[in-house]
């Protein structure tokens, strides 16, 4: 059913790693914390969307979360892509709070006596539909109907649609009404448009062309890599760095210990580089010798290229 499951966005993981490894008085800390709140809110909304999609009959749909596909010299990313023999449904989720007003060319959010204006999400998901059609034409996929829906996932939000905006009346729903909306589309598209062989072809194509987004996060925020604090973080009191003693890390503050360094290496992959050498590992983890670094790399069992001192260890796809 979930051919591409929902995962925490890499950008959110990068932001959280940066928050852990920057001094608390860093000049970018406030902006970083705001970014985390925004990204976490969006992720929370996508998890709500996933819950309701999980209630669909398993045999009905192939579901892809965060599918990011190439088109010409760029990419486009869909919150959720539902594939069935009858139609494709593209979902755009918004986790806005407060009062939401949909106008033809904009969305207005009013919360805590503050008004904010955003692009109309209907325009956004409609654009994804057009780009997906271009994508299918390139790979000679037979025509299949594509419907678009914008889902507001915050149950406490009040959603208003300006009078006469009929497209929004059809394409907007709250998460609690999503299954009903999908059922209505299924009834409208009662006949199968493609066979199971074509469904399999589309599924393989989407998965093979999916390209997760990864930004140069620190550079985007204007943070120097030298600002990132090295070392292993204590899981008990969150002090850093822990001290390496006999293949273990000891916290100098609370005296708790740990053996693995997976979280620290993950932070390196998220913020510094997707590959690491023995010397870079020694420097980042504050290890005393090359042999100690080699021992930790053996425990991590990372894929590598090169030999001996020229060996480079790479981040596995499932390491995050």
Backbone bond lengths (Angstrom), bond angles and torsions (degrees), N, CA, C in turn:
res aa  C-N    CA-C-N  psi(-1)  N-CA   C-N-CA  omega(-1)  CA-C   N-CA-C  phi
1 X - - - 1.469 - - 1.531 110.51 -
2 X 1.345 116.28 -56.20 1.460 120.29 178.03 1.528 108.01 -93.45
3 X 1.321 115.95 92.31 1.458 120.53 -179.54 1.517 112.09 -74.82
4 X 1.323 117.13 -26.92 1.455 122.80 174.09 1.527 106.67 -131.55
5 X 1.336 116.79 92.62 1.471 120.11 -174.32 1.525 112.33 -66.33
6 X 1.313 115.17 158.76 1.465 121.08 175.88 1.520 109.64 -71.76
7 X 1.328 116.93 131.41 1.455 122.25 172.80 1.525 108.51 -127.32
8 X 1.314 115.66 160.28 1.463 119.00 176.59 1.526 108.39 -62.42
9 X 1.329 118.70 128.92 1.466 120.79 -178.37 1.526 112.20 -55.25
10 X 1.327 116.01 139.28 1.463 120.24 -179.82 1.529 110.81 -58.69
11 X 1.332 116.73 -37.81 1.456 119.61 179.88 1.526 111.34 -61.12
12 X 1.337 117.39 -38.71 1.460 121.04 176.71 1.519 110.52 -67.20
13 X 1.331 117.31 -41.54 1.466 120.22 177.30 1.533 110.65 -62.12
14 X 1.330 116.68 -39.69 1.464 120.20 178.09 1.522 111.04 -64.74
15 X 1.333 116.53 -42.28 1.462 120.37 -179.97 1.521 111.16 -63.59
16 X 1.323 117.06 -41.98 1.466 120.78 179.51 1.528 111.04 -66.92
17 X 1.342 116.30 -38.24 1.461 119.63 177.51 1.531 110.59 -65.12
18 X 1.332 116.55 -41.08 1.468 119.96 178.26 1.523 111.08 -63.77
19 X 1.321 117.32 -39.42 1.470 120.36 178.87 1.523 110.42 -62.68
20 X 1.341 117.01 -38.60 1.461 120.51 179.15 1.523 111.53 -66.08
21 X 1.327 117.21 -31.37 1.464 120.27 -167.13 1.532 114.27 -113.34
22 X 1.309 116.35 13.53 1.455 118.98 172.68 1.529 109.37 -108.43
23 X 1.313 117.87 146.54 1.474 119.47 174.00 1.521 109.85 -57.38
24 X 1.312 117.12 144.74 1.463 121.31 -176.04 1.523 112.61 -61.27
25 X 1.342 116.98 -24.39 1.466 120.70 -179.48 1.531 112.50 -97.26
26 X 1.317 116.88 15.92 1.467 120.27 -179.48 1.530 109.64 -63.03
27 X 1.339 118.68 138.62 1.473 120.73 -175.91 1.530 114.53 -61.93
28 X 1.331 117.78 -20.32 1.465 120.16 -179.85 1.527 112.86 -96.59
29 X 1.336 117.63 4.20 1.460 120.11 -174.20 1.522 112.44 -63.23
30 X 1.324 118.20 -42.97 1.468 120.67 -178.67 1.522 110.86 -63.11
31 X 1.337 116.89 -44.07 1.466 120.03 178.68 1.521 110.82 -65.34
32 X 1.324 116.34 -37.51 1.462 120.98 178.85 1.524 111.15 -64.11
33 X 1.316 116.70 -43.66 1.463 120.50 179.67 1.531 111.55 -65.13
34 X 1.331 116.97 -36.85 1.462 120.54 175.90 1.523 110.13 -64.08
35 X 1.319 117.34 -42.42 1.464 121.69 179.08 1.520 110.38 -61.99
36 X 1.326 117.00 -40.34 1.467 120.66 178.99 1.527 110.44 -63.07
37 X 1.333 117.30 -42.16 1.468 120.32 179.82 1.531 110.91 -61.95
38 X 1.327 116.28 -42.12 1.466 120.33 -179.10 1.530 110.34 -66.67
39 X 1.332 116.24 -47.12 1.460 120.46 -179.22 1.526 111.84 -65.64
40 X 1.333 116.37 -39.48 1.469 120.29 179.87 1.518 111.03 -66.97
41 X 1.337 116.80 -35.53 1.465 120.40 177.22 1.527 110.66 -63.95
42 X 1.332 116.39 -44.10 1.457 119.81 178.22 1.516 111.79 -63.19
43 X 1.328 116.49 -40.50 1.469 121.04 179.11 1.530 110.89 -65.92
44 X 1.315 116.47 -38.71 1.463 120.27 176.91 1.527 110.21 -61.07
45 X 1.337 116.75 -42.02 1.455 120.70 178.20 1.517 111.95 -63.19
46 X 1.330 117.33 -39.79 1.459 121.07 179.26 1.530 110.78 -67.25
47 X 1.332 117.09 -33.39 1.472 119.26 176.25 1.523 110.92 -67.42
48 X 1.334 116.72 -36.98 1.470 119.86 174.76 1.521 110.11 -62.70
49 X 1.311 116.40 -44.01 1.460 121.09 177.56 1.527 110.46 -59.00
50 X 1.317 116.92 -44.30 1.464 121.48 179.79 1.524 111.55 -60.62
51 X 1.318 116.39 -38.65 1.472 119.68 179.29 1.524 110.86 -58.27
52 X 1.321 116.80 -48.65 1.463 119.51 -177.74 1.532 111.73 -70.54
53 X 1.327 117.51 -35.16 1.460 119.67 176.67 1.529 111.01 -65.42
54 X 1.316 116.19 -30.54 1.461 120.51 178.25 1.513 113.41 -67.75
55 X 1.333 117.26 -12.94 1.467 121.29 178.46 1.527 112.22 -86.93
56 X 1.331 117.23 -9.23 1.458 120.39 177.93 1.523 110.29 -68.62
57 X 1.331 118.21 150.73 1.467 119.97 173.81 1.521 110.17 -56.46
58 X 1.311 117.45 129.26 1.461 122.43 -171.21 1.522 112.95 -59.11
59 X 1.324 117.02 -33.34 1.464 120.33 -175.20 1.536 112.83 -78.11
60 X 1.319 117.51 -12.50 1.469 119.98 -171.30 1.524 114.41 -77.95
61 X 1.345 117.24 -35.18 1.458 119.36 -169.94 1.530 112.27 -138.02
62 X 1.329 114.08 149.13 1.457 122.65 163.06 1.530 105.66 -101.33
63 X 1.329 116.35 122.82 1.464 120.45 -172.23 1.527 109.40 -114.08
64 X 1.334 114.99 132.23 1.465 122.01 -179.47 1.527 108.27 -123.35
65 X 1.328 116.60 118.90 1.468 121.62 177.98 1.527 109.92 -95.86
66 X 1.317 115.87 134.67 1.458 120.12 174.70 1.518 113.90 64.40
67 X 1.313 117.50 28.05 1.464 121.69 -178.36 1.535 109.54 -64.79
68 X 1.324 115.90 122.94 1.479 121.57 -178.10 1.523 108.50 -121.50
69 X 1.328 115.58 115.13 1.460 121.26 -172.02 1.523 111.39 -117.70
70 X 1.340 116.62 150.09 1.473 120.00 177.41 1.522 111.09 -81.31
71 X 1.317 115.92 143.00 1.455 121.25 171.75 1.524 107.06 -144.17
72 X 1.328 115.61 116.02 1.457 122.13 -175.13 1.528 109.65 55.13
73 X 1.330 118.32 -118.68 1.465 119.65 -176.90 1.521 113.08 -103.05
74 X 1.327 116.93 19.46 1.459 119.95 -176.86 1.525 109.82 -141.10
75 X 1.335 115.61 -167.46 1.459 122.31 179.25 1.523 108.70 -138.05
76 X 1.328 115.87 158.08 1.459 120.88 169.39 1.518 108.23 -136.19
77 X 1.338 115.43 146.65 1.459 121.13 -174.37 1.514 110.54 -126.90
78 X 1.332 115.12 133.39 1.463 122.54 -178.85 1.524 109.73 -109.19
79 X 1.331 116.97 138.24 1.460 119.66 178.26 1.524 110.72 -62.92
80 X 1.323 116.65 -46.47 1.473 120.34 177.37 1.519 109.13 -149.34
81 X 1.322 114.94 137.15 1.468 123.42 -178.48 1.523 106.80 -124.47
82 X 1.328 117.10 115.77 1.461 122.47 -178.68 1.526 108.77 -106.58
83 X 1.320 116.40 121.29 1.466 122.47 -176.66 1.520 110.12 -114.23
84 X 1.325 116.39 128.12 1.461 122.19 175.93 1.525 108.52 -143.36
85 X 1.336 119.06 167.60 1.473 120.26 177.86 1.526 112.82 -63.85
86 X 1.334 117.73 -21.76 1.465 121.26 -177.14 1.515 112.98 -86.87
87 X 1.326 116.54 -40.66 1.462 120.61 -174.94 1.516 110.80 -167.08
88 X 1.322 114.24 171.77 1.459 122.69 170.88 1.522 107.20 -114.17
89 X 1.329 116.38 136.54 1.462 121.47 176.62 1.525 108.18 -118.62
90 X 1.329 116.22 122.53 1.459 121.48 175.62 1.519 109.20 -100.21
91 X 1.322 116.02 127.52 1.459 121.26 -178.66 1.523 110.46 -113.61
92 X 1.306 115.57 135.95 1.464 122.70 172.85 1.518 106.70 -117.85
93 X 1.333 117.78 120.83 1.463 120.62 -177.64 1.526 110.46 -102.08
94 X 1.333 115.20 140.99 1.465 122.44 176.90 1.528 108.06 -132.34
95 X 1.341 114.63 129.12 1.464 119.18 -176.53 1.528 111.07 -107.99
96 X 1.330 116.87 36.48 1.455 121.20 -178.79 1.522 111.29 -67.07
97 X 1.319 115.26 147.95 1.461 121.79 174.32 1.526 108.90 -106.90
98 X 1.344 115.93 176.19 1.461 120.43 177.38 1.516 112.43 78.72
99 X 1.329 116.15 -149.74 1.463 122.60 179.90 1.528 108.97 -102.23
100 X 1.318 115.80 125.70 1.453 122.61 -177.40 1.523 108.49 -112.71
101 X 1.310 116.70 125.18 1.461 121.47 177.56 1.519 109.62 -117.23
102 X 1.329 115.71 124.59 1.461 121.43 179.48 1.522 109.51 -97.06
103 X 1.329 115.73 118.23 1.449 122.34 170.07 1.525 107.97 -112.91
104 X 1.323 116.69 166.93 1.464 119.82 -172.96 1.519 112.59 -58.49
105 X 1.328 118.38 -37.91 1.456 120.84 -174.01 1.526 113.80 -112.04
106 X 1.322 118.23 3.77 1.454 118.94 -178.63 1.526 111.53 -163.13
107 X 1.330 114.32 163.76 1.463 122.45 172.56 1.513 107.50 -116.87
108 X 1.322 116.97 133.66 1.463 121.90 -179.86 1.527 108.62 -114.75
109 X 1.327 115.28 124.70 1.464 121.02 176.35 1.520 109.11 -110.75
110 X 1.324 116.15 128.33 1.461 122.16 176.34 1.514 108.86 -120.51
111 X 1.334 115.59 117.66 1.459 120.70 -179.46 1.523 108.34 -149.15
112 X 1.321 116.46 133.67 1.469 122.35 179.57 1.528 112.04 53.21
113 X 1.330 115.76 46.39 1.463 122.98 178.61 1.530 113.60 60.59
114 X 1.316 115.53 22.57 1.464 120.79 177.88 1.526 108.83 -121.09
115 X 1.330 115.37 135.43 1.470 120.40 178.88 1.520 109.10 -110.56
116 X 1.339 115.02 130.44 1.463 121.13 177.53 1.521 108.85 -127.63
117 X 1.328 115.98 143.12 1.455 121.99 -177.08 1.523 109.53 -117.17
118 X 1.334 116.12 131.45 1.452 122.48 -179.47 1.528 109.68 -128.05
119 X 1.334 115.20 166.92 1.461 119.82 172.71 1.523 109.64 -63.42
120 X 1.308 116.10 149.65 1.452 121.35 177.97 1.531 109.31 -68.45
121 X 1.345 119.07 119.85 1.474 120.64 -178.10 1.528 113.09 -66.70
122 X 1.336 117.28 -20.84 1.465 119.13 175.87 1.523 109.66 -65.63
123 X 1.322 116.43 -41.66 1.466 120.48 176.81 1.523 110.46 -61.42
124 X 1.320 116.05 -38.46 1.465 120.77 -179.17 1.521 111.36 -64.66
125 X 1.326 117.70 -48.81 1.467 120.38 -177.33 1.522 110.88 -72.11
126 X 1.330 117.42 -30.04 1.469 119.96 174.40 1.531 110.96 -66.17
127 X 1.323 115.61 -36.66 1.468 120.05 176.52 1.531 109.95 -63.97
128 X 1.323 116.77 -40.11 1.465 120.30 176.69 1.524 111.10 -61.05
129 X 1.303 116.78 -37.78 1.467 120.92 177.94 1.529 110.39 -60.84
130 X 1.322 117.52 -46.84 1.457 121.55 -179.52 1.530 110.46 -62.44
131 X 1.327 116.67 -43.76 1.462 120.52 -179.31 1.522 111.13 -66.82
132 X 1.338 117.19 -36.02 1.463 120.05 177.15 1.530 110.67 -65.91
133 X 1.318 116.80 -37.03 1.463 120.52 176.41 1.531 110.56 -63.38
134 X 1.337 117.33 -42.49 1.461 120.96 175.36 1.528 110.40 -59.11
135 X 1.330 115.12 -44.21 1.470 121.32 -178.94 1.525 110.24 -60.42
136 X 1.325 117.84 -46.48 1.461 121.31 -179.21 1.527 111.31 -65.99
137 X 1.316 116.96 -38.17 1.465 119.95 179.01 1.530 110.65 -61.67
138 X 1.333 116.24 -39.54 1.467 120.15 179.87 1.518 111.18 -60.58
139 X 1.338 116.76 -38.47 1.462 120.59 -176.60 1.535 112.57 -101.37
140 X 1.337 115.98 17.04 1.464 123.06 172.78 1.528 112.92 55.26
141 X 1.336 114.90 45.12 1.462 121.00 174.57 1.530 108.19 -84.53
142 X 1.333 118.42 131.30 1.474 120.24 179.69 1.523 111.45 -57.61
143 X 1.336 117.35 148.41 1.474 120.18 -179.97 1.529 111.75 -57.39
144 X 1.307 115.25 135.28 1.463 121.98 176.97 1.528 106.83 -141.23
145 X 1.339 119.16 135.51 1.469 120.67 -178.90 1.531 111.77 -58.23
146 X 1.333 115.67 140.24 1.466 121.74 177.11 1.521 108.20 -124.55
147 X 1.319 116.84 121.42 1.458 122.67 176.37 1.523 109.18 -110.42
148 X 1.329 116.44 151.38 1.461 121.51 -178.57 1.526 110.31 -124.45
149 X 1.325 115.72 140.53 1.462 122.09 -179.12 1.533 108.83 -140.48
150 X 1.327 116.44 137.39 1.468 122.34 173.16 1.522 107.61 -104.69
151 X 1.335 116.16 124.73 1.464 122.22 -175.00 1.523 109.55 -112.54
152 X 1.327 116.89 121.62 1.461 121.67 174.55 1.518 108.26 -92.43
153 X 1.337 115.75 116.59 1.459 121.22 -168.78 1.519 114.62 -94.84
154 X 1.330 118.18 -11.83 1.464 120.87 178.61 1.526 108.47 -83.70
155 X 1.316 116.66 111.68 1.469 120.66 -173.77 1.521 112.74 -65.21
156 X 1.343 117.91 -23.24 1.464 120.28 -177.52 1.525 112.95 -89.55
157 X 1.332 117.61 -5.65 1.464 120.31 -179.02 1.526 110.55 -73.76
158 X 1.316 116.22 143.30 1.461 121.78 174.29 1.531 107.99 -100.30
159 X 1.318 116.18 119.41 1.460 121.36 -176.49 1.525 109.43 -106.27
160 X 1.331 115.73 123.16 1.460 121.67 178.61 1.528 109.72 -118.46
161 X 1.312 116.29 143.03 1.460 122.25 176.95 1.527 107.41 -120.56
162 X 1.336 116.73 127.65 1.462 119.41 -177.94 1.529 109.94 -62.97
163 X 1.305 115.56 148.14 1.463 121.30 -177.18 1.536 111.05 -59.70
164 X 1.311 115.32 134.04 1.453 121.13 177.83 1.521 115.29 89.34
165 X 1.330 116.85 -2.88 1.466 120.07 179.49 1.535 107.80 -88.76
166 X 1.306 116.09 79.51 1.467 122.22 -170.27 1.529 112.58 -69.95
167 X 1.317 117.69 -33.15 1.464 119.53 179.15 1.526 110.57 -61.35
168 X 1.333 116.70 -40.97 1.463 120.05 178.92 1.524 111.08 -66.30
169 X 1.339 117.49 -36.51 1.464 120.39 177.28 1.522 111.06 -56.96
170 X 1.346 116.48 -33.79 1.460 121.12 -177.23 1.526 113.22 -86.89
171 X 1.332 116.92 -28.74 1.459 119.70 -168.54 1.527 115.18 -111.00
172 X 1.322 117.60 1.74 1.462 121.65 -179.73 1.513 109.71 -109.41
173 X 1.333 117.00 137.04 1.468 119.78 172.68 1.523 109.36 -153.65
174 X 1.305 115.93 159.92 1.463 122.16 170.37 1.534 107.58 -84.06
175 X 1.322 116.19 157.58 1.470 120.08 -176.87 1.521 111.92 -58.24
176 X 1.327 116.55 -35.40 1.471 120.19 -178.07 1.526 112.36 -66.67
177 X 1.349 117.17 -18.76 1.464 121.12 178.83 1.525 113.01 -103.84
178 X 1.338 116.97 7.98 1.462 120.16 -174.86 1.526 112.01 -63.09
179 X 1.323 117.87 -43.61 1.466 119.89 -177.97 1.531 110.84 -62.64
180 X 1.312 116.71 -37.50 1.468 120.03 177.55 1.521 110.34 -65.14
181 X 1.336 116.39 -41.92 1.466 120.59 178.80 1.526 110.61 -61.62
182 X 1.320 117.37 -43.72 1.466 121.18 179.30 1.533 110.26 -64.89
183 X 1.324 116.49 -39.73 1.467 120.26 178.35 1.530 111.14 -61.73
184 X 1.326 117.01 -39.84 1.464 121.01 178.09 1.530 111.05 -62.31
185 X 1.328 116.49 -41.40 1.462 120.33 179.00 1.525 110.70 -67.48
186 X 1.312 116.87 -37.66 1.464 120.39 178.33 1.523 111.46 -63.28
187 X 1.308 116.74 -38.98 1.465 120.25 179.17 1.523 111.08 -68.37
188 X 1.331 116.51 -35.79 1.463 120.28 -179.65 1.532 110.21 -69.39
189 X 1.336 115.58 -41.50 1.467 120.06 177.58 1.530 108.27 -100.71
190 X 1.308 116.13 74.89 1.465 121.36 -170.51 1.528 112.88 -74.82
191 X 1.342 117.51 -27.79 1.466 120.43 -174.56 1.531 111.14 -99.97
192 X 1.338 114.31 148.09 1.461 119.58 174.63 1.526 109.95 -67.57
193 X 1.323 117.23 136.81 1.462 121.99 178.55 1.524 112.22 -102.46
194 X 1.318 117.44 -24.80 1.469 121.79 177.36 1.525 108.87 -136.15
195 X 1.344 116.22 154.85 1.465 120.43 -179.13 1.533 110.16 -89.05
196 X 1.324 115.38 175.77 1.462 120.76 -176.43 1.527 112.20 -66.01
197 X 1.331 117.00 -30.26 1.460 119.66 177.46 1.523 110.17 -63.76
198 X 1.334 116.30 -42.66 1.465 120.25 178.51 1.529 110.78 -68.51
199 X 1.324 116.76 -37.49 1.470 120.48 175.91 1.523 110.04 -57.82
200 X 1.328 116.37 -44.65 1.458 120.38 178.38 1.523 112.05 -62.41
201 X 1.333 116.58 -38.78 1.463 121.26 178.28 1.521 110.74 -64.55
202 X 1.342 116.42 -43.90 1.467 120.47 179.79 1.529 110.16 -64.13
203 X 1.319 115.87 -43.99 1.471 120.35 -178.58 1.533 110.58 -60.07
204 X 1.319 117.29 -46.32 1.465 120.91 179.87 1.525 111.17 -64.73
205 X 1.331 116.41 -38.94 1.468 120.61 179.03 1.520 111.25 -63.01
206 X 1.336 116.37 -47.52 1.467 120.49 -178.46 1.524 111.25 -60.97
207 X 1.321 116.84 -44.10 1.464 120.15 -178.09 1.527 111.45 -68.82
208 X 1.338 116.88 -35.77 1.468 119.76 -178.39 1.526 111.64 -73.01
209 X 1.329 117.84 -28.76 1.464 121.22 -177.29 1.532 112.76 -97.15
210 X 1.323 117.34 -5.86 1.466 120.61 178.32 1.524 109.96 -62.58
211 X 1.340 116.09 127.23 1.464 121.88 -177.93 1.522 108.97 -128.99
212 X 1.338 118.05 96.42 1.469 119.82 -178.49 1.521 111.89 -57.77
213 X 1.325 114.84 142.80 1.463 120.66 -179.42 1.522 110.44 -80.20
214 X 1.319 115.31 133.52 1.463 120.10 175.34 1.519 107.98 -140.74
215 X 1.316 115.99 121.66 1.460 120.43 -177.35 1.527 110.49 -100.83
216 X 1.327 114.78 160.84 1.463 120.60 168.05 1.527 105.46 -80.20
217 X 1.321 115.13 82.18 1.458 121.35 -164.49 1.524 112.57 -59.64
218 X 1.329 117.47 -48.08 1.458 120.23 -176.60 1.521 110.98 -63.69
219 X 1.311 116.54 -42.68 1.468 120.47 179.88 1.525 111.16 -63.97
220 X 1.339 116.53 -37.22 1.465 120.76 179.30 1.524 111.23 -60.72
221 X 1.331 116.53 -38.37 1.462 120.77 -179.59 1.531 113.05 -91.02
222 X 1.321 116.32 -0.80 1.458 119.34 -179.39 1.513 113.17 72.69
223 X 1.331 116.50 32.97 1.473 121.62 179.27 1.525 108.84 -103.34
224 X 1.316 117.33 131.26 1.458 121.48 178.15 1.526 110.50 -78.07
225 X 1.317 115.83 142.50 1.473 119.49 177.90 1.527 110.96 -61.33
226 X 1.323 116.45 -28.81 1.466 120.02 179.38 1.529 112.19 -67.34
227 X 1.351 117.38 -15.90 1.465 120.77 177.95 1.528 111.98 -78.09
228 X 1.332 117.49 -17.30 1.460 122.02 -176.79 1.521 109.98 -73.88
229 X 1.314 116.16 125.38 1.461 121.26 -178.33 1.528 109.96 -75.26
230 X 1.333 118.32 128.24 1.466 121.05 178.64 1.523 111.33 -83.19
231 X 1.335 115.84 173.47 1.453 121.10 174.22 1.506 113.59 106.12
232 X 1.331 114.44 170.95 1.462 123.41 177.15 1.523 108.74 -92.79
233 X 1.324 115.39 134.01 1.465 121.01 -177.86 1.529 110.40 -90.23
234 X 1.320 117.02 137.40 1.457 121.97 177.61 1.522 110.24 -69.75
235 X 1.328 116.82 128.63 1.462 121.32 -179.94 1.521 112.13 -74.72
236 X 1.335 117.14 -15.82 1.451 121.07 -175.96 1.526 112.39 -92.05
237 X 1.330 117.31 -52.04 1.469 120.48 -177.02 1.526 112.75 -115.39
238 X 1.353 116.87 -1.42 1.472 123.89 176.52 1.532 113.35 66.38
239 X 1.334 117.20 18.80 1.457 119.96 173.52 1.531 109.86 -73.50
240 X 1.331 115.59 156.64 1.451 120.42 -177.79 1.535 108.59 -155.71
241 X 1.350 117.83 137.61 1.463 127.36 3.43 1.519 112.45 -93.31
242 X 1.341 115.39 156.47 1.448 121.02 171.07 1.535 108.79 -80.51
243 X 1.330 116.54 158.88 1.460 121.29 -178.01 1.523 110.25 -98.33
244 X 1.337 116.36 135.84 1.465 121.63 -177.66 1.521 109.81 -87.30
245 X 1.354 115.91 120.79 1.460 121.44 179.94 1.525 109.02 -141.24
246 X 1.357 116.19 114.60 1.465 122.01 175.13 1.534 112.40 52.86
247 X 1.300 115.39 55.95 1.469 123.28 176.25 1.524 113.69 66.74
248 X 1.317 117.15 15.35 1.453 121.28 175.96 1.532 109.42 -132.40
249 X 1.334 114.76 159.84 1.469 119.97 173.57 1.516 108.38 -107.30
250 X 1.340 115.32 132.11 1.463 122.15 -179.84 1.527 108.37 -115.28
251 X 1.320 116.14 131.10 1.455 119.98 178.91 1.531 109.38 -80.08
252 X 1.311 119.51 122.74 1.467 121.34 -179.55 1.520 113.06 -71.36
253 X 1.321 117.13 -12.34 1.464 120.82 -178.05 1.525 111.42 -92.34
254 X 1.357 116.69 -54.05 1.476 119.45 -175.53 1.521 113.04 -110.08
255 X 1.326 117.62 -1.30 1.465 124.32 176.71 1.535 114.39 67.15
256 X 1.319 118.14 10.11 1.462 119.57 174.91 1.523 109.16 -73.76
257 X 1.344 116.68 160.68 1.457 120.06 -175.74 1.518 110.60 -131.68
258 X 1.337 115.38 161.36 1.461 121.40 175.67 1.518 107.97 -153.49
259 X 1.331 116.25 155.91 1.462 120.52 -177.83 1.531 111.97 -101.82
260 X 1.312 118.25 -42.48 1.456 120.68 -173.22 1.515 113.63 -82.76
261 X 1.338 115.24 161.41 1.465 120.42 177.59 1.529 110.23 -129.71
262 X 1.331 117.04 23.46 1.458 121.62 -175.93 1.525 111.04 -56.26
263 X 1.344 117.58 -46.33 1.463 120.55 -177.08 1.525 111.71 -61.70
264 X 1.333 116.37 -40.78 1.465 119.84 -179.01 1.529 110.88 -66.64
265 X 1.331 117.49 -42.87 1.460 120.65 179.18 1.522 109.83 -66.44
266 X 1.319 116.07 -36.65 1.463 119.80 177.19 1.529 110.28 -61.30
267 X 1.330 117.07 -41.33 1.468 120.71 176.73 1.528 110.68 -61.43
268 X 1.324 116.66 -39.93 1.476 120.50 178.04 1.528 109.72 -61.52
269 X 1.331 116.77 -46.74 1.464 120.55 -179.70 1.530 111.28 -63.57
270 X 1.313 116.83 -36.32 1.466 120.18 -179.05 1.521 112.60 -72.02
271 X 1.319 117.11 -36.19 1.463 120.23 -169.43 1.523 114.95 -109.40
272 X 1.311 117.87 -32.90 1.468 120.53 -171.38 1.524 112.10 -102.71
273 X 1.336 116.17 -58.46 1.459 120.07 -176.57 1.527 108.66 -164.14
274 X 1.335 116.15 158.01 1.471 120.40 178.63 1.525 111.81 -89.55
275 X 1.316 117.23 6.27 1.466 121.82 173.75 1.524 108.20 -138.96
276 X 1.351 115.92 160.16 1.454 119.72 -176.15 1.523 109.14 -150.09
277 X 1.308 116.59 146.05 1.460 121.91 176.05 1.526 109.54 -104.74
278 X 1.321 115.53 170.27 1.466 120.29 178.23 1.524 110.40 -58.83
279 X 1.324 117.28 -44.38 1.472 119.90 -177.82 1.526 111.25 -67.03
280 X 1.339 117.47 -37.51 1.464 120.52 177.68 1.520 110.47 -66.63
281 X 1.327 116.70 -36.83 1.467 120.30 177.41 1.520 110.31 -65.02
282 X 1.338 116.94 -44.33 1.464 120.52 179.01 1.528 110.72 -58.22
283 X 1.321 115.91 -43.96 1.466 119.96 -177.79 1.524 111.41 -68.79
284 X 1.346 117.36 -42.91 1.465 120.07 -175.03 1.524 111.87 -72.91
285 X 1.343 117.50 -35.35 1.467 120.54 -178.12 1.525 113.04 -94.27
286 X 1.336 116.18 -2.15 1.473 120.89 -178.57 1.526 110.69 61.64
287 X 1.331 116.17 45.51 1.464 121.15 179.68 1.522 110.22 -88.06
288 X 1.342 117.59 145.99 1.468 120.01 -173.16 1.523 114.52 -78.39
289 X 1.346 117.82 -29.81 1.465 119.71 -173.84 1.524 111.32 -139.42
290 X 1.336 113.84 163.06 1.459 120.31 175.45 1.533 110.48 -63.63
291 X 1.339 115.46 -36.54 1.461 120.25 179.86 1.524 111.37 -63.11
292 X 1.320 117.06 -39.88 1.472 120.79 178.15 1.523 110.64 -64.26
293 X 1.335 116.28 -39.14 1.460 120.07 178.01 1.521 110.53 -66.72
294 X 1.326 117.26 -41.17 1.469 121.16 178.62 1.522 110.73 -60.86
295 X 1.332 116.39 -39.43 1.466 120.21 178.58 1.525 111.07 -61.63
296 X 1.330 117.13 -44.22 1.464 120.71 179.52 1.530 111.26 -66.11
297 X 1.321 116.99 -38.16 1.460 120.61 178.71 1.527 111.09 -65.75
298 X 1.327 116.88 -35.11 1.468 120.67 176.44 1.529 110.34 -64.24
299 X 1.323 116.63 -40.05 1.466 120.42 178.72 1.527 111.17 -64.96
300 X 1.321 116.39 -37.98 1.464 120.61 -178.40 1.520 112.34 -73.65
301 X 1.351 116.65 -26.87 1.467 121.67 177.12 1.531 111.51 54.71
302 X 1.324 116.76 50.38 1.453 121.97 -178.94 1.529 110.77 -82.32
303 X 1.327 117.66 146.48 1.472 119.33 172.77 1.520 109.70 -64.59
304 X 1.326 117.43 147.18 1.457 119.56 -174.94 1.519 111.29 -143.32
305 X 1.324 114.59 163.36 1.455 122.49 174.35 1.515 107.81 -133.18
306 X 1.345 116.60 153.74 1.450 119.91 -179.12 1.517 111.52 84.74
307 X 1.324 116.02 175.81 1.468 121.22 -178.52 1.520 110.45 -133.82
308 X 1.316 114.49 155.41 1.460 123.68 175.40 1.537 112.05 50.20
309 X 1.316 118.35 -126.60 1.470 120.62 -174.55 1.526 112.91 -71.31
310 X 1.331 116.59 -14.80 1.462 120.31 179.13 1.528 112.43 -95.16
311 X 1.312 116.72 6.55 1.464 119.85 -177.71 1.531 110.47 -70.46
312 X 1.321 115.92 135.28 1.466 123.07 177.64 1.516 108.41 -120.61
313 X 1.323 116.94 131.74 1.461 122.49 -178.19 1.527 109.00 -102.37
314 X 1.329 116.20 133.89 1.459 121.72 -172.84 1.523 112.36 -111.17
315 X 1.317 114.89 152.94 1.455 120.95 178.15 1.533 110.14 -73.58
316 X 1.321 118.81 123.39 1.470 120.84 175.55 1.517 110.56 -69.40
317 X 1.336 117.38 156.17 1.456 121.16 -179.76 1.519 111.63 -62.31
318 X 1.338 117.79 -31.82 1.459 120.95 -175.87 1.526 112.23 -100.36
319 X 1.335 117.79 20.03 1.462 120.00 -174.62 1.515 112.49 -78.39
320 X 1.345 117.88 -27.92 1.471 121.59 -176.24 1.519 111.04 -65.49
